[in-house]
Amino acid sequence: MMTGLSGRAGLLLFLLAALSCHCHAGTTLGTEVGTSVAALPQDTLVQSSFPYPDLPQAMTDPAERRSFLLLHYWDKYDFSDAALLHRVAVTEQGLVDYVALLAEHPDPAETVQSLDTFCSRLAPYDEARAVLPRLMEKYLYDLASLLRHDALYASFLDKLLSHVPAGTDARRSRWEYQRAMAAKNNPGAPAADFVYYRPDGSQGSLHGTQASHLLLLFYDPACSTCQDMLKAMQADVRLATAIAAGRVQVLAVYTEGDEQVWREWLPDLPVAWMAATDKGQIRQAELYDLRAMPSLYLLDKDKTVLLKDADYEVVRHAGIY
């Protein structure tokens, strides 16, 4: 999801403007106090902010400046400096800005090129391979991150794996698994098809379900967050009206494999919804990345993913109903 990224747009515009000044904190400090940099106390020389690249003064077009910043973002960063890697105000803050810039960049080819450069430079250093992928996971793949972006994380891991040969890092197996899961069912791609079972025992399939728009809800009624979402959806008059008008359908799929539990909770679902169980097949085949419940997808009539693992309020404001 792109949720939370727009909040950093102002920061990025400020960053692009500020970088045109070509100012260097160490040089400015030495000039203002009339002291050479070499004479400053050692702790003053510790890098305290991310070393953004210098933008060419002649470059004034915002799109060109954004592209230059993205492609040269890590030019002045020392990946071999273990202490720098753990300096939050430098490395983590710089990486957060980088993630926001990547996610908002309109050119996919330049985004991939930037990720490839980033990974090629961190790959030779063990500490960099320990720290930077962990931070990318934190901001791009963690369920609680406002910057979460599974497709971008999958692209990052794809480039990382291409620069870390097999047998050279024990973390490869984790990266490979996460890449496979993060690449599943992202917006713009067809949702993975599966068979589901109705309360009367009859079968259906996701792609065989007719609906102008489909809210695909994976849930476990025993979890409190699932109950909260179910209550919010049931109380939504707009949703009920859209279902009655045939503009939207809800397919609520119980994925935990305990048919008795599923049947006990069926009366709590609206009769207008489609209630189903997959008999545990989705988790077994890892068709969807169900790291937490509930998981809500918005699909169009062709079962293309419009929103992945979205908050219900995001779905409500998507303009579908």
PyMOL commands that set and color helices and strands:
alter all, ss='L'
color gray80, all
select helices_A, chain A and resi 5-19+25-33+37-39+42-45+62-71+82-85+88-104+108-122+126-140+150-163+172-182+224-234+237-244+259-268+281-285+312-316
alter helices_A, ss='H'
color red, helices_A
select strands_A, chain A and resi 195-197+203-205+213-219+249-254+274-277+295-300+305-307
alter strands_A, ss='S'
color yellow, strands_A
deselect
rebuild
show_as cartoon
